[in-house]
Amino acid sequence: MLPLINALTALLNHWFAASLVALMTMLGIHVTHPSHPISNALTMQLIVMTLLLFFFIAARLSLSVEHPGTVQHTAEWIHEFVGNQAEQVIGHGYEKFLPFATTIGLFVLLCNCFGLLPGFETPTADPVAPLGIAILTFIYYNWHGVKAQGLLKYVKHFAGPIWWIAWLMFPIEVISHLARMMSLTIRLYANMLASDLITLVAFSLFPVVFPVLGLGLHFAVSLIQAYIFMLLGMIYLSMAVAHEDEASI
């Protein structure tokens, strides 16, 4: 399958490299490899996105009350699991955030699991992939915080409850929120990179028995890191949309 990924990456670069480089140059982003700005990691992320799109479409088209199929059962289990987590973390009104939380959780999980395939690197072991998801999560929860509380009230909570130290609390809170992107990125990137390295060592040194343990460990790490990423996104969202009276409870 690795030659197929390489071929898809080459094809995407052939079609979109010039346009992508022009766009990035216009945005002031330096492109290290103008001839092939699209990496295998990005190609694998696009594959994961396509798989998720087909899964959601199949789940929607196969909905049945009398004869639910495997796809529907799987979708219902995922919905129930994410819904229970969101209800506990976010509370009232959690339903409207389920599509985002579910998509983020599944996307990270499938990207993580790419490393289980022989010869493949994990897309989320490339720091660009976790950073992109972290930036999207950061924008999402702040946007909904502004929608729930209004711009002025949302910005005001960065200053803290005590007015005379607001000048100190405001920059600290801003830096703290920005650091969340770095925290989400490094946590996912570092864990998946370490898991990739452990799996590679297991295959290299003990090619008969220990690779099974290495793959099992990689799968466990994949599940845990996807869950943690989704859970932290929910926590940040719950704090952003909570009003002062709710946050004080």
N, C-alpha and C positions, 0 to 999 in steps of 0.2 A: 504493500500500500504506500510505502514511502516514495517510490518513483512516481506514483500517481499524484501525491502531494506536490512533489517537485515540478511535475508537468503542469499542474493547476496553477502553481505560483508563477511559473514562467509565462503561462497564458495570460494571467491577470496583469502581469507586468507589461506584456506586449500590448494589451488593450488599454491599460489605464495609467501606465508609468508617466507618460508625458503630461497628461492632465493633472495627475496627482502632484507631480513635482512643481508644476506651474502654480497650483493652488497653495502648496506649502511655501514656496518662495514668496508669493504674494503676502502670505501671513507672517513672513519674516523667519520661517523655520528653515534651518540649514539641512539639506538632504545629503547624507553621507554617501549613499550609493544611488545617484540619479537614474542609472540604467535599470535598477531593480529595487525600488523603494518598498515593494510589498514582500514581506518575509513569509516563510512557511508558517510561523506562528499566527500571522494575520489570516492566512489562508485557512488554517484549522479553525480559527474563530468564526470565519464566514461559513464554514461547513457546519459548525455547531449551531449558528444562527439559522441556517437553512433547515437543519434537522428539527429544531424547536418549532420553527414555523410550520413544517409539515405535521408535526405532532399535534400542535394546537388546532390546525385545520381538521385533521383526522378526528380529533376528539369532538370537535364541534359538529362535524357531519355524521358521526356515529352515535350521537345521543339517542338513547332509547330507554323508555321506562320499563317495557316488558322484556326486552332482550339486550341488556347492556353487554358490550363486548369487552375484550381485554384492554383496549385503548381507553374506553370510558372508565373502567375500574381503576386503571392506573391514574388517570386524570383526577378522578374523585378522591383517591387516596392522597395524592399530592396536594389537592385543594384543601382537604381536611387537615392534613398535617401543618401546612403553612398557615391556614386559618386559625388553628388552635394556638400556634406560636404568636401570631399577630394579635389575637384577642387578649392573650396574657400580657403582652408587652405594650401594645398601643392602646387597647381598651376600646371604648365607644367609638364607632365610626371607622373601625379598622378595615371594613370590607373594601373600601375604595382603594386601599393601598395593596391589596392582595395581588393584582396583576404584576405590579412592579417587583414586589418581593419574590413572587414565584419565579418570574423570568430571571431575576438576578441569581437566585439560588440554583436554578437548573443550568443556567449558562456557565456559572463558575464550576459546578459539579462536572458537567460534561467536558469542559476544557481541562479540568484537573485529570479526568480519567483517560485523556488521550495518551498520557504517559504509560498506560497499561499495555498499549500496543507495541509490539517489538519494533525497535528502530526509531520510535517516535519520541520527540521531546514534548514536554508538557507546555502548552501555550502560556499558561499562567506562571511558568518558570521564567518567562521573559518579562522584565519589570514594566514594559510598556502596556501589556494587557491588564494587569491588576490596577495600574494607574488610571487607565481609561475607565474601568468600571468604578473605581473610587471617585473619580471626578464626576461621573454621571450620578452616583449616589449622593455626593455632596450637593450638586445642583438640585437634585430632586427633593431632598428633605428641607433645604433652605427655601425652595420655591413654595412648598406646601406650608412651611412655617409662616411665610409672608401672607399666603392666601388665607390661612386660618386666623391670624392675629392682626393683619394689616402691617404695612411696612414700618410705620413709626413705632408701634408697640413691639414688633418683633426685634427691631434694632435696639429698642430701649432695654430689652432683657439682657443684652450684652453688658450693660452698665452695672448690673447687679441691683440688689434691693436697697443699698445704702448710698445715698446721693453724694456724700462727701468723699467717697473713695471711687466714684464712678470714673474719674480720670485714669485711675490705675486698673480697674477691673475691665474697662472696655477693650484696651489693646490686648490684655491677657486672654480675654474670651475670644477675641478675633483670631489670635495666634493659635489658641487651643482648637478652634473649629477648623482652621486651615491644616493643623497638624493631624486631624483625623484622616485626611486624604493620604498623608504619608504613612500613618499607622496602618490603614487598611491595605495600602500597597505593599509595604514591607512585610507585613505579617503573611499575606498570601504568597507573595513572591519567594520569600526566604524559605517558607515551609515546603513549597512545591519544588523549589530548586534542590533543597536538601533531600527530599524524597526521591527525586530523579537520580541524584548522585548515589544514594544508598542502593537503589534498584540496579543502577549500572554496575556498581561494585559487586553486588550479589551475583549478577549474571557473569561478570568477568572472573571472579575467584571461585565461585561454587556453581557451575553451570547445570547441575543436576537437581539438587534439592532446594538450596537456599533461594533461588529465584522465585519459587512459589511464595516463600515467606516475604520476600521483597515486594512482590506484586500485591500480596495481601496487605502489607504495611502501607503501600502507596494508595491502595483503594481506601483504607481506613483514614489516612491523612486527607485524601480527596473529599471524603464525606464530611469530616470534621471541619475542614477549612471552608467548604461551601456553606455549611450550617452557620459557622461563626460569622462569616462575611454577611450572610443574610440577616442574622440576628442583630449584629451591630448596626446594620442599616435601619432595622426596625427600631432599635433603641434611640438612635439619633433622630429618627422621624417622630417618635413618641414625645421626645423632649421639645422638638421644634413646634409641634402642633398643640401641645398642652398649654392651657391658659394658666394664669398665675394661681387661681384658686385650686385647679386640678394638680398643678405641680407641687403645691404646698402640702397636699394630703400624704 
